[in-house]
Structures are given as C-alpha cells and as structure tokens.
Amino acid sequence: MKKIILLALLTCFMAMASACGLEEKADAPENGEELEAETGDSEEETSSVTGTIDEIKDFMFTMKAEDGNWYSFPIEGGTPDISGFKVDDKVTVTYTGQLSTVDAFMGQVISVEKAD
C-alpha cells in the first residue's frame, strides 16, 4: 500500500514539475538588431477620442465620449499629467492601442488636451 501511495505522489510531483518548466526566450539576432516585440519600439498608430470627463480617481479617469460610449484610462507613470483637469471638462485623449467599452484599456495615453 505504501508503495502505491509513494508511486502516486511521485507521479503527481513529476507532472507538476514538468508543468512548471521555464519559458524559452528567442535569441537576439546576431547582427545586433533588437527584436521589435521585446523593445516596444514599434511605431503604433495613434487614435484620439473626444468626450467629457466623468470621474477622476487616483489610478484612472473615465470619460463619456461624443459617440455615447464610456471609456476608462489609467493614470500611471507614463500617462500625461491630468491634474489640471476636473470633472465635466471636455477633453481629447490621444492614445495607442484599442479602446473597449467592456475590457480594460490596453495601450498608452499619449496626451490629454482640452477640447473646444
């Protein structure tokens, strides 16, 4: 009985150990060029959306766009300073990535400017 339990435990351990293997990284090209995906230097297309700021929190702000949709943008180290804005200000947000009304924003805010 002890041998069966030991064998079962050993099998479980081996399965867990193989599932926790390290992910291999792609080698850098020999001529010194950097891989675009690793450096983030790829030129992404910028887009913009105009709307009214609805809420400002420590970590994000939300706006109601002119198209009637609500969007949230993170406030973090790389985000332009929005301390000069307040709720109900009309702004244009320029960004990279893709906006979604249901998913978290996966991109970068390039600028936030007052809109007319």
C-alpha positions in Angstrom: 0.0 0.0 0.0 2.9 2.4 0.9 4.5 1.7 -2.5 1.2 2.6 -4.3 0.9 5.9 -2.4 4.6 6.7 -2.9 4.3 5.9 -6.7 1.1 8.1 -6.9 2.9 11.0 -5.1 5.9 10.7 -7.3 3.8 10.7 -10.4 2.0 13.9 -9.2 5.3 15.5 -8.4 6.7 14.8 -11.8 3.6 16.1 -13.5 3.7 19.4 -11.5 7.5 19.7 -12.2 7.1 19.4 -15.9 4.2 21.8 -16.0 6.3 24.5 -14.2 9.0 24.5 -16.9 10.7 27.7 -17.8 9.6 29.5 -21.0 12.4 29.9 -23.5 13.3 33.3 -24.9 14.1 33.9 -28.5 17.7 34.7 -29.2 18.6 38.2 -30.3 19.7 38.5 -33.9 23.4 38.1 -34.5 23.9 41.5 -36.2 22.9 43.4 -33.0 19.4 44.3 -34.1 16.8 44.3 -31.3 13.7 42.3 -31.5 10.7 44.7 -32.0 8.4 42.8 -29.7 10.9 42.9 -26.8 11.9 46.6 -27.1 8.4 48.1 -27.6 10.0 50.4 -30.2 7.4 49.6 -32.9 5.6 52.6 -34.2 2.0 52.1 -33.2 -0.8 54.0 -34.8 -2.3 56.8 -32.7 -6.0 57.4 -32.4 -8.0 60.0 -30.4 -11.4 60.3 -28.8 -13.2 63.4 -27.5 -15.6 63.5 -24.6 -16.4 64.8 -21.2 -14.5 63.7 -18.1 -17.0 61.9 -15.8 -14.7 60.8 -12.9 -11.1 61.2 -11.8 -9.6 58.7 -9.3 -6.0 58.2 -8.1 -5.4 55.4 -10.6 -7.8 56.2 -13.6 -10.2 58.6 -15.2 -13.4 57.9 -17.1 -15.0 59.9 -19.8 -18.2 59.8 -21.8 -17.2 60.1 -25.5 -19.1 62.0 -28.1 -20.1 58.7 -29.6 -22.1 57.9 -26.3 -19.7 55.2 -25.1 -17.8 55.3 -21.7 -14.1 54.7 -21.7 -11.6 54.4 -18.8 -7.9 55.4 -19.0 -5.2 54.5 -16.4 -3.3 57.2 -14.6 0.2 55.9 -14.1 3.8 56.8 -14.6 3.7 57.1 -18.4 0.4 58.9 -18.5 0.4 62.7 -19.1 -0.5 64.7 -16.0 -4.2 65.4 -15.8 -4.1 67.3 -12.5 -5.2 70.5 -14.4 -8.5 68.8 -15.4 -11.7 68.4 -13.5 -15.0 66.5 -13.9 -17.1 67.9 -16.7 -14.1 69.2 -18.7 -14.3 68.4 -22.4 -11.0 66.7 -23.5 -9.4 64.9 -26.4 -7.4 61.9 -25.4 -4.7 60.7 -27.9 -3.6 57.1 -27.4 -2.2 54.0 -28.9 -3.9 50.6 -28.6 -7.6 49.9 -28.8 -10.5 51.2 -26.8 -13.1 48.9 -25.4 -16.3 49.6 -23.5 -16.0 46.3 -21.6 -12.3 45.4 -21.4 -9.5 47.3 -19.6 -7.6 49.8 -21.8 -4.6 48.0 -23.2 -2.5 50.8 -24.7 -0.7 54.1 -23.8 -2.2 57.5 -23.3 -0.1 59.9 -25.4 -1.8 63.2 -24.5 -4.9 64.7 -22.8 -5.9 68.1 -24.1 -8.8 70.5 -23.5 -11.3 70.3 -26.4 -13.4 73.1 -27.8 
